[in-house]
Structures are given as structure tokens and as C-alpha cells.
Amino acid sequence: MEQRPKTEHERQIGRAYYRDFAPAIVGYTVATFAIAFLVDFETAGWWKYIAAMVPVVPALWAVRAIGRHLSRIDEMHQMNLLVALAAGFGVAMVAALTIGFLSIAGLDVNPWGPWLIFGIGMTAWTLTAIRRAKLAR
């Protein structure tokens, strides 16, 4: 099935989203690599907790970008985005339960547990968004 060309309005919305979202992702990536290479978390003092939180700031900017994008798009695209977000959230919660109960049983998941939950949730969000976009064509 052939995809219809985007309207100028849709292209403007896409550009606005990338203008909002790209700095957040670039900032997150730079902050993550910076703390990974510049901070020795084994020997650092109390400030290591502040340093560890630095990538959260651009991540919050990404949340803002997604919220702004949600307010700009039409109802069909809003529904697709919300379904994808809900799928990612639901899968992440099941992953959190699974990892939590496995850790109670004695499986050592630290420090990978939270990263697994994040990755699983983001993967579910992405795959659902791709599937919804294909169905919308």
C-alpha cells in the first residue's frame, strides 16, 4: 500500500517536533557519555549523586517535546501515539514486576534491572508506534 504524501501542515508539525526533541536527545547522549567518562562513581564523593542525575534534565526536555507534539497532531495521530505510549508503559510495568519478583527469588539484576525495564518499555513503545503507523496507511 502506497503512503500518501504529507501535507505542508504535517511537515511543519514534524519539523517542530524535531526542533523540540533533537536537543533533548543530543543533550541526553552528551550528558550520559560525559558522566560515564568523567565521573569515577566508585571513588567520587557525595556529588556523584548530582552527577548521576545530569542526564535526567534533557530526558525531561524530551517529555516536554512529546507533550508539545501530542498537542499539535490530529486526533488519529494522537490516538496512535497514546496507544504506543500505553503499550510501552504496560510492558515496562510487567517487566518491573517480573524483575522485582525474580530479584526477591534471588536473581541478582542490579544494576541492570532498571535499564532492562527502560529498554523493554521503549522497545514496546517503538514497535507499537511502527505497527500503528503501518496500519494507518
C-alpha angles and dihedrals in degrees: 000000000000119000117235117240116263118253120238088252091055091049090051091051090049092050091048090051093051091047088055099038104039096065089050093053094043090048092048092050094047092046093048094050091042095056092041092056102030104041124066099203092189094063105020119114130233091305090072088083091057091045091050090056096053094094090054091070095064089040088060088051087056090054088052091050092052091048091050090047090051090055092051102048128083124259096266093052090044090055092048092049094046092048090050092048091048091050091050091048093047094048091046090052092051089047089051091051092047094049091042094053092043089053090051087053089054105267108141106224099158127150093007097055098085092041091052091052091048093047094046092049093047091048092051090048092050096045092047091049091051092048093047091048091053091049091050093059 
